[in-house]
Amino acid sequence: VVGVLLAVGQSLWKTASGQADFRLNADFLFSGKMISFAFSPFVVLGTLTYVAATLVYMAMLAKFSYSNVQGLVVSASLVSSFLIAGVIFREDFSVANLVGIFMLLVGVFLLTRR
């Protein structure tokens, strides 16, 4: 759940930054553009999604080992990001990407086994 929430939050931020033509320069950062961007619906919703992910993450850490939680969260975030990139943002992916995702999942399985 945490990994999916993180990927969704980042996707919302990507959408917001594309809509606002976000730039790391003084014209953008020190103007009304930055304030407007910071309070845009996608940025606010992405931030709330991150807060929810953090709360769930902390609850998981209270019950499970750090290495298991971290391995599952990172891998779920990567897989979710990969799926969101392909489905929502229509980004291309290759057979090598699919093999990488498969290897990641196998690695996490092996790391989290007792």
C-alpha positions as CSV (number, residue, x, y, z in Angstrom):
1,V,0.0,0.0,0.0
2,V,2.8,2.4,0.9
3,G,4.6,1.9,-2.4
4,V,1.5,2.5,-4.4
5,L,0.6,5.6,-2.4
6,L,4.2,7.0,-3.0
7,A,3.9,6.3,-6.7
8,V,0.5,7.9,-6.9
9,G,1.7,11.0,-5.0
10,Q,4.7,11.4,-7.3
11,S,2.5,11.0,-10.4
12,L,0.3,13.8,-9.1
13,W,3.3,16.0,-8.7
14,K,4.5,15.1,-12.2
15,T,1.1,16.1,-13.5
16,A,1.2,19.4,-11.6
17,S,4.8,20.2,-12.7
18,G,3.8,19.6,-16.4
19,Q,0.7,21.8,-16.1
20,A,2.6,24.7,-14.5
21,D,5.6,24.5,-16.8
22,F,7.7,24.2,-13.6
23,R,11.2,25.6,-13.8
24,L,14.0,25.8,-11.2
25,N,14.8,29.5,-11.9
26,A,14.3,32.8,-10.2
27,D,11.5,33.8,-12.5
28,F,9.4,30.8,-11.4
29,L,10.5,30.4,-7.9
30,F,10.3,34.0,-6.7
31,S,7.0,34.9,-8.3
32,G,3.3,34.2,-8.0
33,K,3.8,31.2,-10.2
34,M,5.4,29.3,-7.3
35,I,2.6,30.1,-4.9
36,S,0.0,29.1,-7.4
37,F,1.9,25.9,-8.1
38,A,2.4,25.0,-4.5
39,F,-1.4,25.2,-3.8
40,S,-2.5,23.6,-7.1
41,P,-4.9,20.7,-6.6
42,F,-2.4,18.1,-7.9
43,V,0.4,19.3,-5.6
44,V,-1.9,19.4,-2.6
45,L,-3.4,16.0,-3.3
46,G,0.1,14.5,-4.0
47,T,1.3,15.9,-0.6
48,L,-1.7,14.5,1.2
49,T,-1.1,11.1,-0.5
50,Y,2.5,11.3,0.8
51,V,1.3,12.0,4.3
52,A,-1.0,9.0,4.2
53,A,1.9,6.8,2.9
54,T,4.1,8.0,5.7
55,L,1.5,7.1,8.4
56,V,1.0,3.7,6.9
57,Y,4.7,3.2,6.7
58,M,5.2,4.2,10.3
59,A,2.5,1.7,11.3
60,M,4.3,-1.1,9.3
61,L,7.6,-0.2,11.0
62,A,6.0,-0.6,14.4
63,K,5.1,-4.2,13.6
64,F,7.7,-5.5,11.2
65,S,11.4,-5.5,10.6
66,Y,12.9,-2.4,8.9
67,S,14.6,-4.5,6.2
68,N,11.4,-6.3,5.2
69,V,9.3,-3.2,5.2
70,Q,11.8,-1.2,3.3
71,G,12.3,-3.9,0.7
72,L,8.6,-4.3,0.1
73,V,7.9,-0.5,0.0
74,V,10.7,0.3,-2.4
75,S,9.8,-2.6,-4.8
76,A,6.1,-1.8,-4.7
77,S,6.9,1.8,-5.4
78,L,9.1,0.9,-8.4
79,V,6.6,-1.5,-9.8
80,S,3.7,0.9,-9.3
81,S,5.7,3.8,-10.9
82,F,6.5,1.6,-13.8
83,L,2.8,0.7,-14.3
84,I,1.6,4.3,-13.9
85,A,4.3,5.5,-16.4
86,G,3.0,3.1,-19.0
87,V,-0.7,3.3,-18.4
88,I,-1.3,6.9,-17.4
89,F,1.7,8.8,-19.0
90,R,1.9,6.5,-22.0
91,E,5.7,6.1,-21.6
92,D,7.4,3.3,-23.6
93,F,9.0,0.3,-21.9
94,S,11.0,-2.6,-23.3
95,V,11.4,-6.3,-22.7
96,A,14.5,-5.4,-20.6
97,N,12.3,-3.2,-18.4
98,L,9.9,-6.2,-17.8
99,V,12.9,-8.5,-17.1
100,G,14.2,-5.9,-14.6
101,I,10.8,-5.7,-12.8
102,F,10.7,-9.5,-12.7
103,M,14.2,-9.7,-11.2
104,L,13.3,-7.0,-8.7
105,L,10.3,-9.0,-7.5
106,V,12.3,-12.2,-7.2
107,G,15.0,-10.4,-5.3
108,V,12.5,-8.9,-2.8
109,F,11.0,-12.3,-2.4
110,L,14.4,-13.8,-1.6
111,L,15.4,-10.9,0.7
112,T,12.2,-11.0,2.8
113,R,12.1,-14.8,3.3
114,R,12.8,-16.0,6.8
